[in-house]
Amino acid sequence: MTVAATSPHVMPTYGRIPIALERGQGCRVWDTDGKEYLDALAGIAVNTLGHNHPKLVPALQEQLTKLIHTSNYYHVPLQEQLAALLTERAGMTNVFFCSTGLEANEGAIKIARKYGIDKGIAQPQIVVYDHAFHGRSFATMSATANPKVRNGFGALLDGFIRVSPNDYTALEEATEGNPNIVAVMMEPIQGEGGLHPMRKEYLQQVRALCDAKGWLLILDEVQAGMGRTGKWFAHQWAGITPDVMTLAKGLGSGVPIGAIVAHHAAATVLQAGNHGSTFGGNPLAMRAGVETIRIMEEDGLIAHATEVGQYLKSQLQTHLGSLPGVLEVRGQGLLIGVELNQPCGALIGLAAEAGLLLSVTSDTVIRLAPPLILTTAEADEIVARLRPLVETFLAA
Ligand SMILES: *Cc1c(COP(=O)(O)O)cnc(C)c1O
């Protein structure tokens, strides 16, 4: 471990691997000792275009020379440009910009509660899910399921009802005759919860139920959105449209950005003074979003994510799927989980030693979320590095 790989003055909020990364190129990064890694994590589904992308970096450099930040006292044309790009692709109408995923979800929860209160529902309730992760602010950690995230901070926000994923009967029973429900909020693929997808039929049933009851369907696409699954947004595999969708991680290819995309009644709930953000929608972040979408389309990265994702998943199935102790290889596009029969957090460090960046989510699921520019040769390399690691780990 070098001096660069310690942080005595930074709060100890993360269990860090003792390496410090210095630069990147494409799907590779190098640490301060010059060691090379293949990046199969992309900063947790953030670096959509990998590192030092030849089209993104010059565009951001040009933006730096024009404006980094202004204020929402004034119009920001790039906000309108990015909002138009997002709403066209989502089939929705309006966007609020912020800087992170939790902020987008916090705003979505505010929309749902105000939507209810405006209708005369004094104590609005939102349906959320077992294993859900929506962030670490008070509202979003209250919507989150994991006790490690929720516990130790005193009273949480009330007004959440929790049900199990993919169980429509349970949802009906939990909400039966309850006049206070205003929304259902879920991740179309639960990311931190272990890469568990909501089934297509379930999403369609919930959409229909929300329509029948006048509830908002809020989809947290912070991790699964922005082309990662091979569609712009993961819910598009089910052919539905939410009322509110939240985005962040991959939207700016590494520049902090979040967005609430809405339509119908949800699009106009928040009025002047109800919500805002100093950094939200600043020109640098907006340019990163606009260029990310432009480059993804120019370079066909959504179709590519489907193809190389299928290839990576099938190779993982072939080379890891049959190992005793590997329970399942699952995922869509380039959001792939390999579930083991035991906690495997140690693999994050072991993989880094072997030159591979990945993460483990929900204790037992290896998460791969590489940049969408991953080549099939790099996919082969991921499998070649991962298989012996998992084999040795499971045999120990
Ligand atoms: C990462 C994540 C969040 C929180 O995003 P931050 O930018 O860390 O606040 C919320 N929801 C989902 C599904 C996520 O994956």
The ligand as a Tripos MOL2 file, in Angstrom:
@<TRIPOS>MOLECULE
LIG
   15    15     1     0     0
SMALL
NO_CHARGES

@<TRIPOS>ATOM
      1 C1        -26.9250    4.7200   -6.3020 C.3       1 LIG1
      2 C2        -28.3930    4.6930   -6.1840 C.ar      1 LIG1
      3 C3        -29.0920    5.7060   -5.5210 C.ar      1 LIG1
      4 C4        -28.3990    6.8220   -4.7780 C.3       1 LIG1
      5 O1        -27.6390    7.6130   -5.6330 O.3       1 LIG1
      6 P1        -26.5660    8.6540   -5.0070 P.3       1 LIG1
      7 O2        -26.0880    9.4090   -6.1970 O.co2     1 LIG1
      8 O3        -25.5180    7.8310   -4.3510 O.co2     1 LIG1
      9 O4        -27.3010    9.4940   -4.0470 O.co2     1 LIG1
     10 C5        -30.4700    5.6460   -5.5290 C.ar      1 LIG1
     11 N1        -31.1340    4.6580   -6.1420 N.ar      1 LIG1
     12 C6        -30.4930    3.6630   -6.7820 C.ar      1 LIG1
     13 C7        -31.2800    2.6100   -7.4630 C.3       1 LIG1
     14 C8        -29.1040    3.6420   -6.8190 C.ar      1 LIG1
     15 O5        -28.4690    2.6430   -7.4340 O.3       1 LIG1
@<TRIPOS>BOND
     1     1     2 1
     2     2     3 ar
     3     2    14 ar
     4     3     4 1
     5     3    10 ar
     6     4     5 1
     7     5     6 1
     8     6     7 2
     9     6     8 1
    10     6     9 1
    11    10    11 ar
    12    11    12 ar
    13    12    13 1
    14    12    14 ar
    15    14    15 1
@<TRIPOS>SUBSTRUCTURE
     1 LIG1         1 GROUP 0 **** ****
